[in-house]
């Protein structure tokens, strides 16, 4: 069997820069188009879009069966392995498309909205476009060459945003999400296939035997994680209705922003980086502390501002009709900060081959989060948001213990890396609240409050936490410039 050893043409710093560009560019277009669609469609119709996006996320899990992660993680690959994984992905797309067409009416009945069925059927028919991009993306990620991934993600998101908004303006209603997803997937697939030059699908199914055990565990983990992170949206849509899902889903996007902008950068880059040093506990510990500190310094102040200014943000950006989501935004912004800071845990467990441990953690997370959400349903969508957030904080000590077990870094050391931005964000939030007591008008309060938040938070960081702040800024600077 001809094998190729793990390639190393790309560096971690270059990977971070390109991947940051990919994630930021993609999310700017996706979030911007979501805001426009929310204004054009209104809360009543936008709930159908929210339900459809739950399906889009689920199909990405089923399409790949964890095989892409196996391509990235294995030290050596045969030259046939990428092609046979591409075959498996395309076969899954065809099967899922047929199943989607058949079950879409039942899903629409589950959410009590017939408008959802044709949207899901059209999305299912286009799944093969997603499948085409999976293996080229994984091989580029394996090599830490993220330039083509950045180009694919940004170009795809730009095309999708334009297509979705154009469809909505043309009167497509909730089907505008189909135009957005199809355009995004088509452009991304074309860019990635050209960059990786394939691979061509093949039928050497025996190659899957080495990849399936790891891939199956990753898929199980991702499936549990999907369920735990989407059960709130599913239950809100089913029990409280798609209008309630509109409000909840829009606020939930704020939680997703740092997880996708920052957390996905960590996952995509640190998984292959940590895989390369999986047998060096000292290097794992160093990567953990550095990454945790950077995540905290970037995510916590940002989400603290979103939590403090939720009411003004919603009114200014979305309009008064979306104000019921403001209190949800405050709660879920806090949840987003916590989830982003702890995002390193998943890549760390996968890179060290501890996928069974990751599965057990995800099972525990699912039990706690589902419990919190079900209890919270008694108090409506705000209760769901509180239940989800509190369950996440209950899981934090578990993650600290897992990371200590894998790297030797104590929980106290990890918390010390997080403390400075948390401390600064609390003082910044207090300053914002004072502004709301003095000024009137949502735009004026938002502008002045944000300025005061930034000034106070920066002052606390420089006056009280100068050393850790200087270290974090220096690391961010090195990542931005590519310095070692």
GISUL-V370623 format. One record per backbone hydrogen bond with DSSP energy under -0.5 kcal/mol. NH is the residue of the N-H (numbers start at 1). CO is the residue of the C=O. Records with the same first field share a line. If there is no record, write none. Layout:
# GISUL-V370623
NH->CO  CO
This chain:
# GISUL-V370623
4->77
6->75
10->143
15->11
16->12
17->13
18->14
19->15
20->16
21->17
22->18
23->19
24->20
25->21
26->22
27->23
28->24
29->25
30->26
31->27
32->28
33->29
34->30
35->31
36->32
37->33
38->34
39->35
40->36
41->37
42->38
45->41
46->42
47->43
48->45
49->45
50->46
51->47
52->48
53->49
54->50
55->51
56->52
57->53
58->54
59->55
60->56
61->57
62->58
63->59
64->60
65->61
67->64
70->66
71->67
72->68
73->69
74->70
77->4
79->2
81->78
82->78
84->80
85->81
86->82
87->83
88->84
89->85
90->86
91->87
92->88
93->89
94->90
95->91
96->92
97->93
98->94
99->95
100->96
101->97
102->98
103->99
104->100
107->103
108->104
109->105
110->106
111->107
112->109
113->108
116->113
117->114
118->114
119->115
120->116
121->117
122->118
123->119
124->120
125->121
126->122  123
127->124
129->126
130->126  127
131->127
132->128
133->129  130
134->130  131
135->131
136->132
137->133
138->134
139->135
140->136
141->137
142->138
143->139
144->141
145->140
146->144
150->146
151->147
152->148
153->149
154->150
155->151
156->152
157->153
158->154
159->155
160->156
161->157
162->158
163->159
164->160
165->161
166->162
167->163
168->164
169->165
170->166
171->168
172->167
175->172
176->173
177->174
178->175
179->175
180->176
181->177
182->178
183->179
184->180
185->181
186->182
187->183
188->184
189->185
190->186
191->187
192->188
193->189
194->190
195->191
196->192
197->193
198->193
202->83
205->203
207->204
208->205
209->206
210->207
211->207
212->208
213->209
215->211
216->212
217->213
218->214
219->215
220->216
221->217
222->218
223->219
224->220
225->221
226->222
227->223
228->224
229->225
230->226
231->227
234->230
235->231
236->232
237->233
238->234
239->235
240->235  236
241->236
245->241
246->242
247->243
248->244
249->245
250->246
251->247
252->248
253->249
254->250  251
255->251
256->252
257->253
258->254
259->255
260->256
261->257
262->258
263->258
264->259
266->262
267->263
268->264
269->265
270->266
271->267
272->268
273->269
274->270
275->271
276->272
277->273  274
278->275
280->277
281->279
284->280
285->281
286->282
287->283
288->284
289->285
290->286
291->287
292->288
293->289
294->290
295->291
296->292
297->293
298->294
299->295
300->296
301->296
302->298
303->299
304->300
305->301
306->302
307->303
308->304
309->305
310->307
313->309
314->310
315->311
316->312
317->313
318->314
319->314
322->319
323->320
325->322
326->323
329->325
330->326
331->327
332->328
333->329
334->330
335->331
336->332
337->333
338->334
339->335
340->336
341->337
342->338
343->340
345->342
346->343
347->343
348->344
349->345
350->346
351->347
352->348
353->350
354->349
355->353
358->354
359->355
360->356
361->357
362->358
363->359
364->360
365->361
366->362
367->363
368->364
369->365
370->366
371->367
372->368
373->369
374->370
375->371
376->372
377->373
378->375
379->376
380->377
383->379
384->380
385->381
386->382
387->383
388->384
389->385
390->386
391->387
392->388
393->389
394->390
395->391
396->392  393
397->393
399->395
400->396
401->397
402->398
403->399
404->400
405->401
406->402
407->403
408->404
409->403
414->410
415->411
416->412
417->413
418->414  415
419->415
420->416
422->418
423->419
424->420
425->421
426->422
427->423
428->424
429->425
430->426
431->427
432->428
433->429
434->430
435->431
436->432
437->433  434
438->434  435
439->435
445->441
446->442
447->443
448->444
449->445
450->446
451->447
452->448
453->449
454->450
455->451
456->452
457->453
458->454
459->455
460->456
461->457
462->458
463->459
464->460
465->460  461
469->465
470->466
471->467
472->468
473->469
474->470
475->471
476->472
477->473
478->474
479->475
480->476
481->477
482->478
483->478
